[in-house]
Amino acid sequence: MSAPPFFQSAGRGNLKFWGEDDGPTIVVWQSLSELEQEHWSKKMGKSKDWVVWCRSREKDEEQRPFEVDEKEIFSNRSKQAKPKVGEKTDKKGGKGQSVRWKAWWRQGNIKCAVSEEYASCWVHQDCHVADEQKAALKKAAGVSGGKDECQVRLKGREHDHWMGMEIGMLGGYGFQSQVTAGDGSDKQGKIGAGYNNLRRKKKKQQCKVGREEEGSSSNRPELAAFLLALRDTPIKEPLLYLCDNQSLLKAVNR
């Protein structure tokens, strides 16, 4: 199960992971089994406040239940812009790494791969979607270039998203002193470390760790990131440090 925690409820078929089965619903069609798809299709007729994200249907494929009387508000089947020299594309000319690697959970690898499928979004026929919203979807789908930089926004429509993520649920965004996240990297024998403070921005927040001939280690860059964060934190101020390395936590607890 990979539903972000900011959703008020989540589940599959009759199984509820958390929350109540009411209110607007987002369905990721390909994530459901045939039995779960059939179960949701029966419930679909009793509600109008749902959105289905799915792979676009090929011409020779059977029509899906939500396509019979409902309407498609988005599809990225439109002609793709010509890729730049050296830009990575899929077999159909699409750009952007938007899907997880196959069996990513076995390796703990959260890298994304280029999607080789088109996507569609469907809603109930009575649901009104403004042209501006449709245009915004198409614009977002056509964006190329580097990855987005995360910018925490605790006001407006993004409030529920950020407060529903792990840091928000742990009270990190409401912590009144220093909030810093750090991480280390080990790529082809080159190791580095970096950190980011929620409230104080600095240009240089990363460094190279050691020399290649010394060998690499997953613990070393994690400890280096923690050291960088400590050096940049006033000694009299409390620090909430966020990391994803168990060895670092054990080292701190000694």
CYANA upper distance limits for C-alpha pairs under 8 A (distance plus 0.5 A):
  3 ALA  CA      7 PHE  CA      8.06
  3 ALA  CA     10 ALA  CA      7.34
  4 PRO  CA    164 GLY  CA      8.32
  4 PRO  CA    165 MET  CA      7.54
  5 PRO  CA    164 GLY  CA      6.05
  5 PRO  CA    165 MET  CA      6.39
  5 PRO  CA    166 GLU  CA      8.01
  6 PHE  CA    160 ASP  CA      6.78
  6 PHE  CA    161 HIS  CA      5.99
  6 PHE  CA    162 TRP  CA      8.17
  6 PHE  CA    163 MET  CA      7.70
  6 PHE  CA    164 GLY  CA      4.30
  6 PHE  CA    165 MET  CA      6.53
  7 PHE  CA    164 GLY  CA      8.02
  8 GLN  CA     18 TRP  CA      8.14
  8 GLN  CA     19 GLY  CA      6.29
  8 GLN  CA     20 GLU  CA      8.34
  9 SER  CA     16 LYS  CA      8.15
  9 SER  CA     17 PHE  CA      7.78
  9 SER  CA     18 TRP  CA      5.62
  9 SER  CA     19 GLY  CA      4.51
  9 SER  CA     20 GLU  CA      6.44
  9 SER  CA     21 ASP  CA      7.54
 10 ALA  CA     16 LYS  CA      6.63
 10 ALA  CA     17 PHE  CA      6.06
 10 ALA  CA     18 TRP  CA      6.21
 10 ALA  CA     19 GLY  CA      7.23
 11 GLY  CA     15 LEU  CA      6.05
 11 GLY  CA     16 LYS  CA      4.75
 11 GLY  CA     17 PHE  CA      5.48
 11 GLY  CA     18 TRP  CA      7.62
 12 ARG  CA     16 LYS  CA      7.04
 12 ARG  CA     17 PHE  CA      8.49
 12 ARG  CA     32 LEU  CA      7.74
 12 ARG  CA     36 GLU  CA      7.43
 13 GLY  CA     36 GLU  CA      5.39
 13 GLY  CA     37 GLN  CA      8.32
 13 GLY  CA     39 HIS  CA      6.80
 13 GLY  CA     40 TRP  CA      7.25
 16 LYS  CA     20 GLU  CA      8.29
 16 LYS  CA     21 ASP  CA      8.35
 23 GLY  CA     49 ASP  CA      7.79
 24 PRO  CA     49 ASP  CA      5.41
 24 PRO  CA     50 TRP  CA      5.97
 25 THR  CA     49 ASP  CA      7.05
 25 THR  CA     50 TRP  CA      5.09
 25 THR  CA     51 VAL  CA      6.81
 26 ILE  CA     50 TRP  CA      6.33
 26 ILE  CA     51 VAL  CA      5.41
 26 ILE  CA     52 VAL  CA      6.49
 26 ILE  CA     53 TRP  CA      8.09
 27 VAL  CA     50 TRP  CA      8.00
 27 VAL  CA     51 VAL  CA      6.66
 27 VAL  CA     52 VAL  CA      5.24
 27 VAL  CA     53 TRP  CA      6.68
 28 VAL  CA     32 LEU  CA      7.72
 28 VAL  CA     52 VAL  CA      6.57
 28 VAL  CA     53 TRP  CA      5.56
 28 VAL  CA     54 CYS  CA      6.58
 29 TRP  CA     37 GLN  CA      7.69
 29 TRP  CA     52 VAL  CA      7.06
 29 TRP  CA     53 TRP  CA      6.67
 29 TRP  CA     54 CYS  CA      5.64
 29 TRP  CA     55 ARG  CA      8.35
 30 GLN  CA     54 CYS  CA      6.65
 30 GLN  CA     55 ARG  CA      7.60
 32 LEU  CA     36 GLU  CA      5.99
 32 LEU  CA     37 GLN  CA      6.29
 33 SER  CA     37 GLN  CA      6.57
 34 GLU  CA     38 GLU  CA      6.71
 35 LEU  CA     39 HIS  CA      6.69
 36 GLU  CA     40 TRP  CA      6.68
 37 GLN  CA     41 SER  CA      6.59
 38 GLU  CA     42 LYS  CA      7.03
 39 HIS  CA     43 LYS  CA      7.30
 40 TRP  CA     44 MET  CA      6.53
 41 SER  CA     45 GLY  CA      7.76
 41 SER  CA     65 PRO  CA      6.94
 41 SER  CA     66 PHE  CA      7.90
 43 LYS  CA     47 SER  CA      7.69
 44 MET  CA     48 LYS  CA      8.01
 44 MET  CA     50 TRP  CA      8.49
 44 MET  CA     66 PHE  CA      8.48
 48 LYS  CA    123 VAL  CA      8.46
 48 LYS  CA    124 HIS  CA      6.02
 48 LYS  CA    126 ASP  CA      7.78
 48 LYS  CA    127 CYS  CA      7.66
 49 ASP  CA    123 VAL  CA      8.38
 49 ASP  CA    124 HIS  CA      7.70
 49 ASP  CA    127 CYS  CA      8.04
 50 TRP  CA    123 VAL  CA      6.73
 50 TRP  CA    124 HIS  CA      7.46
 51 VAL  CA    121 CYS  CA      7.49
 51 VAL  CA    122 TRP  CA      6.36
 51 VAL  CA    123 VAL  CA      5.48
 51 VAL  CA    124 HIS  CA      8.17
 52 VAL  CA    121 CYS  CA      6.13
 52 VAL  CA    122 TRP  CA      5.60
 52 VAL  CA    123 VAL  CA      6.99
 53 TRP  CA    119 ALA  CA      7.69
 53 TRP  CA    120 SER  CA      6.39
 53 TRP  CA    121 CYS  CA      5.19
 53 TRP  CA    122 TRP  CA      7.14
 54 CYS  CA    119 ALA  CA      6.29
 54 CYS  CA    120 SER  CA      5.93
 54 CYS  CA    121 CYS  CA      6.99
 55 ARG  CA    117 GLU  CA      7.01
 55 ARG  CA    118 TYR  CA      6.31
 55 ARG  CA    119 ALA  CA      5.12
 55 ARG  CA    120 SER  CA      6.49
 56 SER  CA     75 SER  CA      7.95
 56 SER  CA    117 GLU  CA      7.93
 56 SER  CA    118 TYR  CA      5.88
 56 SER  CA    119 ALA  CA      5.62
 56 SER  CA    120 SER  CA      5.82
 57 ARG  CA     61 GLU  CA      6.75
 57 ARG  CA     63 GLN  CA      8.25
 63 GLN  CA     67 GLU  CA      6.95
 63 GLN  CA     68 VAL  CA      7.71
 64 ARG  CA     68 VAL  CA      7.57
 66 PHE  CA     70 GLU  CA      6.40
 66 PHE  CA    122 TRP  CA      7.95
 67 GLU  CA     71 LYS  CA      7.33
 67 GLU  CA     72 GLU  CA      8.36
 67 GLU  CA    122 TRP  CA      8.17
 69 ASP  CA    125 GLN  CA      7.29
 70 GLU  CA    122 TRP  CA      7.54
 70 GLU  CA    123 VAL  CA      6.75
 70 GLU  CA    124 HIS  CA      5.53
 70 GLU  CA    125 GLN  CA      5.04
 71 LYS  CA    122 TRP  CA      6.16
 71 LYS  CA    123 VAL  CA      6.29
 71 LYS  CA    124 HIS  CA      6.89
 71 LYS  CA    125 GLN  CA      5.93
 72 GLU  CA    120 SER  CA      7.52
 72 GLU  CA    121 CYS  CA      6.27
 72 GLU  CA    122 TRP  CA      4.87
 72 GLU  CA    123 VAL  CA      7.04
 73 ILE  CA    120 SER  CA      8.24
 73 ILE  CA    121 CYS  CA      6.32
 73 ILE  CA    122 TRP  CA      6.38
 73 ILE  CA    123 VAL  CA      7.67
 73 ILE  CA    129 VAL  CA      8.10
 73 ILE  CA    134 LYS  CA      7.11
 74 PHE  CA    120 SER  CA      5.95
 74 PHE  CA    121 CYS  CA      5.56
 74 PHE  CA    122 TRP  CA      7.79
 74 PHE  CA    134 LYS  CA      7.15
 74 PHE  CA    137 LEU  CA      7.62
 74 PHE  CA    138 LYS  CA      7.66
 75 SER  CA    118 TYR  CA      7.71
 75 SER  CA    119 ALA  CA      6.20
 75 SER  CA    120 SER  CA      4.92
 75 SER  CA    121 CYS  CA      7.10
 75 SER  CA    138 LYS  CA      8.28
 76 ASN  CA    118 TYR  CA      6.42
 76 ASN  CA    119 ALA  CA      6.48
 76 ASN  CA    120 SER  CA      7.49
 76 ASN  CA    138 LYS  CA      7.57
 76 ASN  CA    141 ALA  CA      7.41
 77 ARG  CA    118 TYR  CA      6.56
 77 ARG  CA    119 ALA  CA      8.17
 80 GLN  CA     93 GLY  CA      7.21
 80 GLN  CA     94 GLY  CA      7.04
 80 GLN  CA    142 GLY  CA      8.09
 81 ALA  CA    142 GLY  CA      8.48
 83 PRO  CA     87 GLU  CA      6.56
 83 PRO  CA     88 LYS  CA      8.50
 83 PRO  CA     89 THR  CA      7.97
 83 PRO  CA     93 GLY  CA      8.11
 83 PRO  CA     95 LYS  CA      8.22
 87 GLU  CA     95 LYS  CA      8.37
 88 LYS  CA     95 LYS  CA      6.95
 88 LYS  CA     96 GLY  CA      8.13
 89 THR  CA     93 GLY  CA      5.81
 89 THR  CA     94 GLY  CA      5.73
 89 THR  CA     95 LYS  CA      5.21
 89 THR  CA     96 GLY  CA      7.73
 89 THR  CA    114 VAL  CA      7.49
 90 ASP  CA     94 GLY  CA      5.73
 90 ASP  CA     95 LYS  CA      7.03
 90 ASP  CA    114 VAL  CA      6.47
 90 ASP  CA    115 SER  CA      7.19
 90 ASP  CA    116 GLU  CA      6.20
 91 LYS  CA    116 GLU  CA      6.98
 92 LYS  CA    116 GLU  CA      7.33
 94 GLY  CA    114 VAL  CA      8.38
 94 GLY  CA    115 SER  CA      8.13
 94 GLY  CA    116 GLU  CA      7.99
 95 LYS  CA    114 VAL  CA      7.35
 95 LYS  CA    144 SER  CA      7.15
 96 GLY  CA    113 ALA  CA      8.48
 96 GLY  CA    114 VAL  CA      6.29
 96 GLY  CA    115 SER  CA      8.09
 96 GLY  CA    144 SER  CA      7.17
 96 GLY  CA    145 GLY  CA      8.35
 97 GLN  CA    112 CYS  CA      5.78
 97 GLN  CA    113 ALA  CA      5.15
 97 GLN  CA    114 VAL  CA      4.67
 97 GLN  CA    115 SER  CA      7.06
 98 SER  CA    112 CYS  CA      6.29
 98 SER  CA    113 ALA  CA      6.61
 98 SER  CA    114 VAL  CA      6.44
 98 SER  CA    115 SER  CA      6.55
 99 VAL  CA    112 CYS  CA      5.65
 99 VAL  CA    113 ALA  CA      5.81
 99 VAL  CA    114 VAL  CA      6.95
 99 VAL  CA    115 SER  CA      6.31
100 ARG  CA    104 TRP  CA      7.06
100 ARG  CA    110 ILE  CA      7.29
100 ARG  CA    111 LYS  CA      6.92
100 ARG  CA    112 CYS  CA      5.03
100 ARG  CA    113 ALA  CA      6.39
101 TRP  CA    109 ASN  CA      8.47
101 TRP  CA    110 ILE  CA      8.14
101 TRP  CA    111 LYS  CA      7.17
101 TRP  CA    112 CYS  CA      6.29
101 TRP  CA    113 ALA  CA      6.25
103 ALA  CA    107 GLN  CA      8.14
104 TRP  CA    108 GLY  CA      6.56
104 TRP  CA    109 ASN  CA      5.82
104 TRP  CA    110 ILE  CA      6.96
104 TRP  CA    111 LYS  CA      8.45
105 TRP  CA    109 ASN  CA      7.07
105 TRP  CA    110 ILE  CA      8.31
123 VAL  CA    127 CYS  CA      6.94
129 VAL  CA    133 GLN  CA      7.13
129 VAL  CA    134 LYS  CA      7.61
130 ALA  CA    134 LYS  CA      7.10
131 ASP  CA    135 ALA  CA      6.59
132 GLU  CA    136 ALA  CA      6.65
133 GLN  CA    137 LEU  CA      6.87
134 LYS  CA    138 LYS  CA      6.92
135 ALA  CA    139 LYS  CA      6.58
136 ALA  CA    140 ALA  CA      6.62
137 LEU  CA    141 ALA  CA      6.68
138 LYS  CA    142 GLY  CA      6.72
139 LYS  CA    143 VAL  CA      6.92
152 VAL  CA    162 TRP  CA      7.41
153 ARG  CA    158 GLU  CA      6.56
153 ARG  CA    159 HIS  CA      6.97
153 ARG  CA    162 TRP  CA      7.74
154 LEU  CA    158 GLU  CA      6.86
154 LEU  CA    159 HIS  CA      4.95
154 LEU  CA    160 ASP  CA      8.49
154 LEU  CA    162 TRP  CA      7.21
154 LEU  CA    163 MET  CA      8.03
155 LYS  CA    159 HIS  CA      5.68
157 ARG  CA    161 HIS  CA      8.49
158 GLU  CA    162 TRP  CA      6.91
159 HIS  CA    163 MET  CA      6.54
160 ASP  CA    164 GLY  CA      6.22
161 HIS  CA    165 MET  CA      6.97
162 TRP  CA    167 ILE  CA      8.48
162 TRP  CA    168 GLY  CA      6.58
163 MET  CA    167 ILE  CA      7.95
163 MET  CA    168 GLY  CA      4.61
163 MET  CA    169 MET  CA      6.61
163 MET  CA    173 TYR  CA      8.11
164 GLY  CA    168 GLY  CA      6.27
164 GLY  CA    169 MET  CA      6.37
165 MET  CA    169 MET  CA      6.67
166 GLU  CA    170 LEU  CA      6.70
167 ILE  CA    171 GLY  CA      6.89
167 ILE  CA    172 GLY  CA      5.64
167 ILE  CA    173 TYR  CA      7.45
168 GLY  CA    172 GLY  CA      5.95
168 GLY  CA    173 TYR  CA      6.11
168 GLY  CA    174 GLY  CA      8.28
171 GLY  CA    175 PHE  CA      6.83
172 GLY  CA    179 VAL  CA      7.38
172 GLY  CA    240 LEU  CA      7.95
173 TYR  CA    179 VAL  CA      8.32
175 PHE  CA    179 VAL  CA      7.57
175 PHE  CA    240 LEU  CA      8.24
177 SER  CA    237 GLU  CA      7.07
177 SER  CA    238 PRO  CA      6.39
177 SER  CA    239 LEU  CA      7.04
177 SER  CA    240 LEU  CA      8.29
178 GLN  CA    197 ASN  CA      7.70
178 GLN  CA    198 LEU  CA      7.99
178 GLN  CA    199 ARG  CA      7.92
178 GLN  CA    233 THR  CA      7.92
178 GLN  CA    237 GLU  CA      7.50
178 GLN  CA    238 PRO  CA      6.79
178 GLN  CA    239 LEU  CA      5.33
178 GLN  CA    240 LEU  CA      6.61
179 VAL  CA    197 ASN  CA      6.30
179 VAL  CA    198 LEU  CA      6.05
179 VAL  CA    199 ARG  CA      7.89
179 VAL  CA    239 LEU  CA      6.57
179 VAL  CA    240 LEU  CA      5.35
179 VAL  CA    241 TYR  CA      6.65
179 VAL  CA    242 LEU  CA      8.30
180 THR  CA    195 TYR  CA      7.29
180 THR  CA    196 ASN  CA      6.06
180 THR  CA    197 ASN  CA      4.78
180 THR  CA    198 LEU  CA      6.57
180 THR  CA    229 ALA  CA      7.49
180 THR  CA    239 LEU  CA      7.85
180 THR  CA    240 LEU  CA      6.76
180 THR  CA    241 TYR  CA      5.50
180 THR  CA    242 LEU  CA      6.71
181 ALA  CA    195 TYR  CA      6.01
181 ALA  CA    196 ASN  CA      5.91
181 ALA  CA    197 ASN  CA      7.05
181 ALA  CA    241 TYR  CA      6.13
181 ALA  CA    242 LEU  CA      4.96
181 ALA  CA    243 CYS  CA      6.55
182 GLY  CA    193 ALA  CA      8.13
182 GLY  CA    194 GLY  CA      6.27
182 GLY  CA    195 TYR  CA      4.49
182 GLY  CA    196 ASN  CA      6.90
182 GLY  CA    222 GLU  CA      7.92
182 GLY  CA    225 ALA  CA      5.90
182 GLY  CA    226 PHE  CA      6.80
182 GLY  CA    229 ALA  CA      7.84
182 GLY  CA    241 TYR  CA      7.93
182 GLY  CA    242 LEU  CA      6.93
182 GLY  CA    243 CYS  CA      6.25
183 ASP  CA    193 ALA  CA      6.50
183 ASP  CA    194 GLY  CA      6.26
183 ASP  CA    195 TYR  CA      6.81
183 ASP  CA    221 PRO  CA      7.86
183 ASP  CA    222 GLU  CA      6.08
183 ASP  CA    225 ALA  CA      6.33
183 ASP  CA    226 PHE  CA      8.46
183 ASP  CA    243 CYS  CA      6.95
183 ASP  CA    244 ASP  CA      8.05
184 GLY  CA    191 ILE  CA      7.83
184 GLY  CA    192 GLY  CA      6.31
184 GLY  CA    193 ALA  CA      4.83
184 GLY  CA    194 GLY  CA      6.93
184 GLY  CA    218 SER  CA      7.93
184 GLY  CA    220 ARG  CA      8.37
184 GLY  CA    221 PRO  CA      4.89
184 GLY  CA    222 GLU  CA      5.04
184 GLY  CA    223 LEU  CA      8.41
184 GLY  CA    224 ALA  CA      8.01
184 GLY  CA    225 ALA  CA      6.72
185 SER  CA    190 LYS  CA      8.43
185 SER  CA    191 ILE  CA      5.89
185 SER  CA    192 GLY  CA      5.75
185 SER  CA    193 ALA  CA      6.71
185 SER  CA    218 SER  CA      7.90
185 SER  CA    221 PRO  CA      6.78
185 SER  CA    222 GLU  CA      8.30
186 ASP  CA    190 LYS  CA      6.16
186 ASP  CA    191 ILE  CA      4.87
186 ASP  CA    192 GLY  CA      7.22
186 ASP  CA    216 SER  CA      7.37
186 ASP  CA    217 SER  CA      7.75
186 ASP  CA    218 SER  CA      7.05
186 ASP  CA    221 PRO  CA      8.04
187 LYS  CA    191 ILE  CA      6.85
189 GLY  CA    212 GLU  CA      6.45
189 GLY  CA    215 GLY  CA      7.13
189 GLY  CA    216 SER  CA      6.02
190 LYS  CA    211 ARG  CA      8.32
190 LYS  CA    212 GLU  CA      6.52
190 LYS  CA    216 SER  CA      7.66
191 ILE  CA    208 LYS  CA      6.81
191 ILE  CA    209 VAL  CA      6.03
191 ILE  CA    210 GLY  CA      7.89
191 ILE  CA    212 GLU  CA      8.45
191 ILE  CA    216 SER  CA      7.17
191 ILE  CA    217 SER  CA      8.45
191 ILE  CA    221 PRO  CA      6.80
192 GLY  CA    206 GLN  CA      7.76
192 GLY  CA    207 CYS  CA      6.25
192 GLY  CA    208 LYS  CA      4.86
192 GLY  CA    209 VAL  CA      5.47
192 GLY  CA    221 PRO  CA      6.21
193 ALA  CA    206 GLN  CA      5.96
193 ALA  CA    207 CYS  CA      6.06
193 ALA  CA    208 LYS  CA      6.99
193 ALA  CA    209 VAL  CA      7.28
193 ALA  CA    221 PRO  CA      5.65
193 ALA  CA    222 GLU  CA      7.16
193 ALA  CA    224 ALA  CA      6.48
193 ALA  CA    225 ALA  CA      5.30
194 GLY  CA    205 GLN  CA      5.98
194 GLY  CA    206 GLN  CA      4.38
194 GLY  CA    207 CYS  CA      6.94
194 GLY  CA    225 ALA  CA      5.62
194 GLY  CA    228 LEU  CA      7.94
195 TYR  CA    205 GLN  CA      6.19
195 TYR  CA    206 GLN  CA      7.03
195 TYR  CA    225 ALA  CA      6.49
195 TYR  CA    226 PHE  CA      8.26
195 TYR  CA    228 LEU  CA      7.79
195 TYR  CA    229 ALA  CA      6.86
196 ASN  CA    201 LYS  CA      7.99
196 ASN  CA    205 GLN  CA      7.21
197 ASN  CA    201 LYS  CA      6.96
205 GLN  CA    228 LEU  CA      8.35
206 GLN  CA    225 ALA  CA      8.23
209 VAL  CA    220 ARG  CA      8.34
209 VAL  CA    221 PRO  CA      6.95
209 VAL  CA    224 ALA  CA      7.74
210 GLY  CA    214 GLU  CA      7.56
211 ARG  CA    215 GLY  CA      7.98
212 GLU  CA    216 SER  CA      7.71
216 SER  CA    220 ARG  CA      8.32
217 SER  CA    221 PRO  CA      7.83
218 SER  CA    222 GLU  CA      7.34
219 ASN  CA    223 LEU  CA      6.70
219 ASN  CA    245 ASN  CA      8.37
219 ASN  CA    247 SER  CA      7.08
219 ASN  CA    248 LEU  CA      7.50
220 ARG  CA    224 ALA  CA      6.67
221 PRO  CA    225 ALA  CA      6.64
222 GLU  CA    226 PHE  CA      6.94
222 GLU  CA    245 ASN  CA      7.60
222 GLU  CA    248 LEU  CA      7.25
223 LEU  CA    227 LEU  CA      6.69
223 LEU  CA    248 LEU  CA      6.84
224 ALA  CA    228 LEU  CA      6.72
225 ALA  CA    229 ALA  CA      6.82
226 PHE  CA    230 LEU  CA      6.73
227 LEU  CA    231 ARG  CA      6.68
228 LEU  CA    232 ASP  CA      6.92
229 ALA  CA    233 THR  CA      6.86
233 THR  CA    237 GLU  CA      7.58
233 THR  CA    239 LEU  CA      7.95
245 ASN  CA    249 LEU  CA      7.24
246 GLN  CA    250 LYS  CA      6.81
247 SER  CA    251 ALA  CA      6.67
248 LEU  CA    252 VAL  CA      6.74
249 LEU  CA    253 ASN  CA      6.76
250 LYS  CA    254 ARG  CA      6.95
